[in-house]
């Protein structure tokens, strides 16, 4: 059940509330409103199709942050069997902002790592709103090393506004933990498949994103900085910031899946149901599972040396420049 509608979805909300009201009126009574309900349902479908066919980057960001959107644990429960969570970094503590463990997808043993934001105030505080501490990244690296030892694929789900910037995290080596993950993932001797399922923010996302295959859900985002952070750096001195500033920054950052596939930064876009992944978590999970299994099938025949070589070339090719001669 959808609990929250975004601002641009208000016309859809009004129609769906009307449909629910008609269903309640006709339930258990001798009143046939099925014809009216079907008309409204078609109208909702057409309206949703119209709205979601022309989303702005800022609107996509709002969908990526939707409170009803499935998180890592939701996908783990839907696409895996026998999931066993592993805890702790063996140095400081466990970090609930990152989930890590062993599971099977279609009877294929894999190691899964992902950010977890949490639902409801209590769990969000417990999960630190999906912002990992250094121990979270060190836990994820420990699990990746286990995957390498047992020659199992690594699957990562990326969904974070960024690594936690608090004093304690910095004192325990936040930047160093992220940097080590980047280095170690670049030379891990087992396949890595990463999927951006919501927000992919800054180095906190990249620390789980150095992969052989990187996919994004249709309405997810992946960026070096949030639009709010970008706008604050560029325009805060001119006065208070608003939604127009954030939308302007979102346009400039080119952070949507559609932008990034054009730039060849990601390997593909996983389609979402009309209205977003929260409208049909099971259908979205099935699509994600298909992409994971296809990638595993492609990568399993490659030797560790070949994997590392191709991973290196993949990231070396990202980006471009041009030279202009001054007249």
C-alpha positions in Angstrom: 0.0 0.0 0.0 1.4 3.4 -1.0 1.6 5.7 2.1 3.2 8.7 0.6 2.7 10.6 -2.6 5.2 13.1 -4.1 4.1 16.6 -5.0 3.9 15.9 -8.7 1.8 12.8 -7.9 -1.0 14.8 -6.2 -3.4 14.4 -9.2 -2.9 10.6 -9.1 -3.4 10.6 -5.3 -6.8 12.3 -5.7 -8.0 9.8 -8.2 -6.8 6.8 -6.2 -8.5 8.1 -3.1 -11.7 8.4 -5.1 -11.3 4.8 -6.3 -10.8 3.6 -2.8 -13.9 5.5 -1.7 -16.0 4.0 -4.4 -14.8 0.5 -3.5 -15.8 1.0 0.1 -19.2 2.3 -0.9 -19.9 -0.8 -3.1 -18.3 -3.3 -0.8 -21.0 -5.7 0.5 -23.8 -3.6 -0.9 -26.2 -3.9 -3.8 -24.5 -1.0 -5.6 -22.5 -1.8 -8.8 -19.8 0.9 -9.3 -17.4 -1.4 -11.2 -17.9 0.6 -14.5 -17.0 3.9 -12.8 -14.1 2.3 -11.0 -12.6 0.8 -14.2 -12.9 4.3 -15.9 -11.0 5.9 -13.0 -8.4 3.2 -13.0 -7.7 3.7 -16.7 -7.5 7.4 -16.1 -5.0 6.8 -13.3 -2.9 4.6 -15.5 -2.9 7.1 -18.4 -2.1 10.0 -16.0 0.8 8.1 -14.4 2.2 7.1 -17.7 2.0 10.8 -18.9 3.7 12.1 -15.7 6.5 9.4 -15.5 7.3 9.7 -19.2 8.6 13.3 -18.7 10.2 13.4 -15.3 12.8 16.1 -14.5 16.1 15.1 -12.8 14.9 16.7 -9.6 11.7 14.6 -9.7 13.8 11.5 -10.2 15.8 12.4 -7.1 12.5 12.6 -5.1 11.5 9.1 -6.4 15.0 7.7 -5.5 14.4 9.0 -2.0 10.8 7.9 -1.7 10.1 6.6 1.8 8.2 3.6 0.4 11.0 2.6 -2.0 12.4 -0.9 -1.4 15.8 -1.0 0.5 18.6 -3.6 0.5 16.9 -5.9 3.0 13.7 -5.9 1.0 15.5 -7.1 -2.1 17.5 -9.6 -0.1 14.3 -11.1 1.2 12.7 -11.2 -2.2 15.5 -12.5 -4.4 17.6 -14.7 -2.1 17.4 -17.9 -0.1 19.2 -18.8 3.1 20.6 -15.3 3.8 23.0 -15.3 6.7 24.1 -11.9 7.9 27.7 -11.3 9.0 28.5 -8.6 11.6 31.5 -6.5 12.6 34.7 -5.3 11.1 37.0 -7.1 13.6 38.5 -3.8 14.6 35.9 -1.5 16.2 32.2 -2.5 16.0 29.3 -3.5 13.7 27.7 -0.8 11.5 24.0 -1.3 10.9 24.1 1.1 8.0 25.6 -1.7 5.9 24.1 -5.1 5.6 26.5 -7.9 4.6 26.2 -11.7 4.4 26.0 -14.9 2.5 23.0 -16.1 0.4 21.8 -18.0 -2.7 20.2 -16.5 -5.8 18.6 -19.1 -7.9 20.7 -21.7 -6.0 24.0 -19.8 -6.9 26.0 -19.0 -3.7 26.9 -15.3 -3.5 28.0 -12.7 -1.0 25.7 -9.6 -0.7 26.6 -6.2 0.7 24.4 -3.1 0.7 23.4 0.2 2.4 20.3 0.1 4.6 18.4 3.3 5.4 15.7 1.9 7.6 12.0 2.6 7.9 10.4 4.7 10.6 12.2 7.1 12.9 13.5 4.4 15.3 15.1 2.2 12.6 16.4 5.2 10.6 18.3 6.4 13.7 19.6 2.8 14.3 20.7 2.6 10.6 22.1 6.1 10.7 19.9 7.0 7.7 22.0 4.7 5.5 25.2 6.7 6.1 28.0 4.3 7.0 30.8 4.8 9.4 34.3 3.5 8.6 33.6 0.2 10.4 30.8 -0.3 7.9 33.2 -0.1 4.9 35.7 -2.3 6.7 33.0 -4.8 7.4 32.1 -4.8 3.7 35.7 -5.3 2.7 36.0 -8.2 5.2 33.1 -9.9 3.5 34.5 -9.2 0.0 37.7 -10.9 1.0 35.7 -13.9 2.2 34.0 -14.0 -1.2 37.4 -13.9 -2.9 38.6 -16.7 -0.7 35.6 -19.0 -1.5 35.5 -17.8 -5.1 31.9 -16.5 -4.9 30.5 -13.4 -6.7 30.0 -10.2 -4.8 26.6 -8.4 -5.2 26.4 -4.8 -3.8 23.3 -2.7 -3.4 24.0 1.0 -3.4 21.6 3.4 -1.6 23.1 6.1 0.6 23.2 9.9 0.7 26.9 9.5 1.5 29.3 8.3 4.1 28.7 9.7 7.6 30.7 13.0 8.0 30.7 13.0 11.9 33.7 13.7 14.0 33.9 10.1 15.3 33.8 8.7 11.8 36.6 11.1 10.7 38.7 10.2 13.8 38.4 6.5 12.9 39.5 7.1 9.4 36.5 7.5 7.1 38.4 8.7 4.1 41.1 5.9 4.5 38.4 3.2 4.8 36.7 4.4 1.6 40.1 4.7 -0.2 41.1 1.2 0.8 37.8 -0.2 -0.4 38.3 1.4 -3.8 41.8 0.0 -4.1 40.9 -3.5 -2.9 37.7 -3.8 -5.0 39.8 -2.8 -8.1 41.9 -5.9 -7.7 39.5 -8.4 -6.1 39.8 -11.8 -7.7 36.1 -12.5 -8.0 33.2 -11.0 -10.0 31.6 -7.9 -8.5 28.1 -6.8 -9.6 26.8 -3.5 -8.2 23.3 -2.1 -8.5 22.2 1.5 -7.5 18.7 1.0 -6.1 18.1 4.5 -4.8 20.6 7.2 -3.9 24.2 6.8 -5.0 25.8 9.6 -3.1 29.5 10.6 -3.2 32.4 8.4 -2.0 30.0 6.6 0.4 28.4 5.0 -2.7 31.6 4.6 -4.7 33.1 2.6 -1.9 30.7 -0.3 -3.0 30.7 0.6 -6.7 34.0 -0.5 -8.2 32.5 -3.4 -10.1 32.7 -5.5 -13.2 29.1 -4.6 -13.9 27.3 -1.5 -12.6 23.6 -1.2 -13.1 21.1 1.4 -12.0 17.3 1.2 -11.4 15.4 3.4 -13.8 14.6 6.1 -11.2 17.8 5.9 -9.1 20.6 8.5 -9.0 24.4 8.3 -8.8 26.5 11.5 -8.2 29.6 12.9 -6.7 27.5 15.3 -4.6 23.8 15.9 -3.8 22.0 18.7 -5.5 21.5 20.4 -2.2 25.2 20.2 -1.4 26.1 21.4 -4.9 23.7 24.4 -4.7 25.0 25.3 -1.3 28.6 25.5 -2.6 27.7 27.5 -5.7 24.8 29.8 -4.7 24.5 29.9 -0.9 26.3 33.3 -0.7 23.5 34.8 -2.8 20.9 34.1 -0.1 18.6 31.3 1.0 18.3 28.3 -1.3 15.1 26.8 -2.6 13.7 24.0 -4.7 14.5 25.9 -7.9 18.2 26.0 -6.9 18.2 22.3 -6.2 16.5 21.5 -9.5 19.0 23.6 -11.3 21.9 21.8 -9.7 20.2 18.4 -10.4 20.1 19.3 -14.1 23.7 20.3 -14.2 25.0 17.2 -12.3 23.7 14.7 -14.9 23.0 12.2 -12.2 20.2 10.1 -13.6 20.5 6.6 -14.9 19.7 7.9 -18.4 22.5 10.4 -18.3 25.1 8.0 -17.0 24.4 5.2 -19.5 25.0 7.8 -22.2 28.3 8.7 -20.6 29.1 4.9 -20.4 29.7 5.1 -16.7 27.1 2.4 -16.0 26.5 -0.8 -17.9 22.7 -0.7 -18.1 19.4 0.5 -16.7 17.0 -1.9 -14.9 13.4 -1.0 -15.7 11.1 -0.1 -12.9 7.3 -0.6 -12.8 5.2 2.4 -13.9 5.2 4.8 -10.8 8.5 3.5 -9.4 9.9 0.4 -7.7 7.7 0.9 -4.6 4.6 0.3 -6.7 5.7 -3.3 -7.4 8.7 -4.5 -5.3 8.3 -8.1 -6.4 8.4 -7.2 -10.1 11.4 -5.0 -9.5 13.2 -7.7 -7.6 12.6 -10.2 -10.4 14.2 -7.8 -12.9 17.2 -7.2 -10.6 17.6 -11.0 -10.2 17.6 -11.4 -14.0 20.3 -8.8 -14.4 22.4 -10.4 -11.6 22.1 -13.9 -13.0 23.0 -12.7 -16.6 26.0 -10.9 -15.3 27.2 -13.9 -13.2 26.8 -16.1 -16.3 29.0 -13.7 -18.3 31.7 -13.3 -15.7 32.0 -16.8 -14.3 34.2 -18.0 -17.1 36.8 -15.3 -16.8 40.0 -16.0 -14.9 40.8 -13.7 -11.9 43.6 -12.1 -14.0 41.2 -11.4 -16.8 38.6 -9.9 -14.4 41.0 -7.5 -12.9 42.4 -6.5 -16.3 39.0 -5.8 -17.7 37.9 -4.0 -14.5 41.0 -1.7 -14.8 40.3 -0.9 -18.5 36.6 -0.3 -17.7 37.4 2.5 -15.3 40.3 3.9 -17.2 38.0 4.5 -20.2 35.5 6.6 -18.1 35.7 10.3 -18.9 36.8 12.4 -21.9 38.4 15.7 -22.7 39.0 17.9 -25.6 41.7 20.5 -26.5 40.9 23.8 -28.0 43.5 26.0 -29.6 43.5 29.7 -28.7 43.5 31.9 -31.7 
